[in-house]
Amino acid sequence: MMQLAQERGMDPAQCLAGSGLEPDAVNDPNSEVTARQELTVIRNLLARFGADAGLGVEVGARYHLSLYGPWGLALLSSRTLREAIEVALRYVDLAFAFGELTFEESGGRARLIFDDHEVPEDVRPFLAERVLTGIQVISRGLFTAGVPMSRVTFRHAAPSDISRHAAIFGIDPDFGALLNETAFDNAYLDMPLPQANEWARSNCEQLCRDLLAKRQARTGVAGAVRDLLVRNPGEIPDQTAVACALYMSPRTLSRRLNEENTSFRVLLDEVRQMLSEQLLDHTDMTTEQVAARLGYAEAASFIRAFRRWNGCPPQEYRSRTGRYTARVPELV
């Protein structure tokens, strides 16, 4: 995206404005860019060139397999297109930060569907075009001539000019559809890929597993939720607000947390316990003040929760630790 902006006369600093990113970091293969930072850059690009029809297509056409690291190499060395799709979806979080990509097969057709319902509305058309174009470009990396599309649809309205879309997909897409999808003859699924290499695929898959494990351990959904919960202890957000901040629905947030063997309630409890102990240990705040700071409507509810966490009420905990003594009698 930064290269595209430069080619069109937009300074890198303008392209990256507000993202906290420096041009050198973008060009560093070892640096990581968060979803929030990427959204900022996309919005900067759209603010300058958003009237240009097919901008997402032009950006997506630049996403070649070689840019995807182990994920791209695992696809390239797969035995068949079906196996490549299975590998792609297994480690899709290494390649796609927004929306959800799924695969379906029926009636002699194979379909890749990009669900963008949880993507911020102002960037949906751009990201849908970028993702579906990226899929087409990847297919050309796997098969020299690419996989001919029998149908391409987008949920957003048709732009004023679809020549870029037609050039990349080989057909005119349908717009205003129910789904963002690409469809092709399923006979291509079991055709052997020209660069199949079982040893390379196996090793690249292991690298993908390692990368995904490290990323989830460091920045999993549970970690992101904890960060949001402790960001402002005086205004602990509810699940809906946290889900919105993470660009997903409350239902999806619950599912993702369940996949990490936790829940929003458990994380909220952990954060409240940690903060309550810190406030009691290092401040002279009263029980009522601590309860209010943690988002409890009344101190009695906080005291019951604290007993459950520590086996004693806040006042007794504070006496045991030898820290500050509350200035008012403990509630019972």
N, C-alpha and C positions, 0 to 999 in steps of 0.2 A: 504494500500500500504506500509506503514511503517512497519507493522507486517511482511508482505511478505519479504520485504527487510532484516529485521533482521533475519528471518528464513534462508535466503540464505547467511548470513554472511556480509551483508551491514550495516554499522553503521548508526544509525538514523540521525546523523549529516550530513553524506554523502547523505542520502536519501532526507533530507530537505534543502540541500545546495542551497543558492541563493533565497530561498522562503521567508526568513524573519520569518519563523515559528520555534518554539521551540517544542521539543517532548511533554512537559507538555501541551502546547496549543492544540496540536493534540488530546490529550486524554481528554481534557476538553469539556464536552457536551455543555457548554455555549459559547464556542468560535466559531468564524466563519472563514472560509477559503475562500478566494476569488478565482475566476476562474483562475486568473493569477498565484496565488500561487500553485494551484492544477496542472496547466500545467507544472510549474517548477519541481514539484515532479515527475510527470509522465515522463518528459524528463530525469530526473536523473535516474529513474528506467529503462527506455529504453536504456540509455547509458550503463548501467551495464549488463542488462539481455535481451536486445532487440532481441538477436538471438534465444532466447528460444521461440519456437512455442507455440502459445496459451497463452501467458502471460496475455492478457486481459481477457481471459476466466477464468484463475486461480484467478485473482483479483475479477472479477464479481461474482464468486461463493461464495465469502465471504460477499456479500451484502445482508444480510437477512432482513426481514421485521422489526425486532425489532430495527434495526439501523436507521430507517427512522422516528422515533418519531411519532408525531400526523398523519403525512401523511401515514405511514405504518399501524397505528392502524385504520385509517379511511378505508383503503382498506380491512383490516382483518375483520372488523365488517360490511362490506357491505352485502346486501342481496343476490346479484348474481354477477357473474364475470362481466357481462355487467355494473352493477352499479359500481363495483370496478374500471373498466377501465375509466368510466366517471369521477369518483372522482380523479383518478390518473392523468388524463389529465387536469382536472380543476386546480389542484394545482401542476402541474409537475415542476414548477420552484423551488419548495422546495426540489426536489430530483435530478434533472438533470440540470447541469450548461452549458452543451454544446449540440449543435445540436437541432433538433426539432423532437418530437415524435408525431406521428399521428396514428389514427385508421381508418380502412376501413373494410367494410363487403360487400361481393358480392359472388355469385355463391356457396353458402354454406360454404364459408370460411371467417374466421375473420383474419385480418392482422394488426400487429403493425409494423410501419415503422419508422426507425430512419434515418433522413436526416442529413448527416454529411458534406454536401458541404461547409458549412461555418466554419467547424472545421479546425484548422491548419493541413496541409497535413501530417506532420511528426508524428502526434499522432492519425490520423484517424483510422487505423486498431485496435490499442489498445482500443480506446474509443468505436468503434462499437462492438467489442467483449465483452467489459465490460458491455455495455448497454443491448445487446441482451441476454447475460448470466444472467444479473440481472433480466430481465423480466422472464426468465425461473425459476430462484430461487424464485422470488415472487409468481409465479403460484403454486409452491410447498408449499409455505407458506399458500396459500389460500385453495388449495386442497391437501390433504395428499399425493396423488400419483402424483400430478402435472397435467398439461394439456399436453397431447401428441402432439408434433409438427408434422405437416404434411409436412412442408417446412421451411427451414432456409437458408437465402442467405446473402452473404457479398459482398460489392463492391470491396474490396481489393483482391489481388491475393492469391491463396492458399498457406499456409505455408508448410514447409517440412513435418510436422507431424500434422495430424488433430485428433489424438486420444483423446485429451482433449475436442475438440469440440463435437465429437461423443458421448463421455461419458456424457456430460452435457445435450445435446439436444436429445439424443436417436436416432439420425439419422446423416448421413454425410451431412454437409452443402454444398451448392453450392457457389463457389467463382468466382470473376470476374463478378458478376451480376450487374444489373442496380440499385438495391436497397439493403439496409440492412433491412431485414424484418424477422419476425417470423410469420408463418401462422398455423392455427389450425381449426378444425371443429367448425362451429359456434353454434352447438348444445350445446356446453359447456357454451355459454354466459348466458343462462337463467337458468342454474342449480343453486339451492340454495347453498350458502356457509355454511360450518358447524359452523362457529363462528359468524353468522349474529347477529347484535344487533343494532336496530334502534337508541336507546338512545346514545349508545357509538359512532356510526357513526356520528350522528348529532353533538355531542359535539366535536369530533375530527375534523370535518369539520370546525366548528367555530374556533377552535384553528389554523387550517390551514389558514383560512381567516385572522385572526389576525396577524399571523406570516408574511403572504405575504404582508399585508398592511404596517406593520412596515418596512419590508425589502424594499419595493418599495418606501416608503416615505424617507428612509434613503439612499438607494443605487439604486434607479430606473435608467432606461436608461437615462432619462433627467439629473439626478444628475451626472451620469458617464460622459455624454457629457460635462456638465459644467466643471467638474474637468479637462478634457482634454483640453478644450478651454482656461482655465486660467493657465494651467501648465507653459506655456512659452509665455507670452503676446507678445513677440517680434516675435514669429513665430506661429501665430494662425493657426491651421490645418484646411483643408477643410473637407467636409463631407466624402469624400472617405477615407482620412487618419484617421479620427475619427472612421469610421466604421471598418476599418482594425484593429485599436488598440483594438476595442471591439469584434473582431473575428466574424464579421457579414458583410453581403453585404450592400452597400448603400441603396438598396431597403428595406431590412429587417430593417435597422436602421430607415428609414422613417416610416415604418409600426409600429414599436415599439413605436416611439415617438408620432405617431398619436393616438395610444391606450392610451397614457398618456396625450392626448389633447394638444400637442404642436408640434413643428417642429424644424428642425435644424436651419432654418433661424431665428425663434423667439428666440431660445437659443443664437445664435450668436449675435443677436441684444442686448439681455439682458446683455451678458458678455461684449460686446463693450461699452454699456452705463455705466455699473458699473466701468469698467477700465478707461474709459475716465474721469469720474468724479473724481476718485481717483488720476489720473495723474495730472489733472488740480488743484485739491485741495492741493496736497502734493508735487508737483515738480514744477520746473520753466521751464519745457519743452515747446517749441513753439508748435503752432497748427500743423505745418508740422511734427514735431517730434512725437507728440501724434498720428497723423493720420498714420504715418509709423509704429509706435509701434503696432497699432491695425490692421495692415494688409491692409490699404487702399492704392490704387495705387496713389491717389492724395488727397491733403488736401481739395479740394472743395467738394469731395464726403463725407468726414468725417463731414464737416461743415453742409451740408444738413441733414445728419443723426442726428447730434447733435441738430439742430433746431427742428427736428421732435420729439426727445426725451424730450427736455427741454424747447422748445418754444423760444429759444434764441441761438445766436451763442456762441462758446466756450469763446471768449474774454469777452462778456457780463456776462456769467455765472461766470467767474473767478472774475470779478469786484464785482458782487453781493455777492459772498461768502467771499470776503475780503482776498482771498488767494494770490498766486503768480500772477504777471502780466507778460504776455508774452513779450518777448524781441523784437518781430518784429510786424509790423502792421498786423491786422486781415485781412484775405482774404475775399473777398465778392463774 
